[in-house]
Amino acid sequence: MNKFVSLAILVAGLIILYFGWQERESAAG
């Protein structure tokens, strides 16, 4: 796999996890 592609997938995964965590934290209140 291309190094750039794997890096983009990694960054996208981190962003998804970050926003998912933010929603969870706000929901917990």
C-alpha positions in Angstrom: 0.0 0.0 0.0 1.2 3.5 -0.7 2.6 5.3 2.3 0.6 8.4 1.7 -2.6 6.4 1.5 -1.9 4.6 4.7 -1.1 7.9 6.4 -4.4 9.4 5.1 -6.4 6.5 6.5 -4.7 6.8 9.8 -5.4 10.5 10.1 -9.1 9.9 9.0 -9.4 7.3 11.7 -8.0 9.6 14.4 -10.4 12.4 13.3 -13.4 10.0 13.5 -12.4 8.7 16.9 -11.8 12.3 18.1 -15.3 13.5 17.1 -16.9 10.3 18.4 -15.2 10.8 21.7 -16.3 14.5 21.8 -20.0 13.5 21.2 -19.7 10.8 24.0 -18.3 13.4 26.4 -21.0 15.9 25.7 -23.7 13.3 25.9 -22.4 12.2 29.4 -22.7 15.9 30.4 
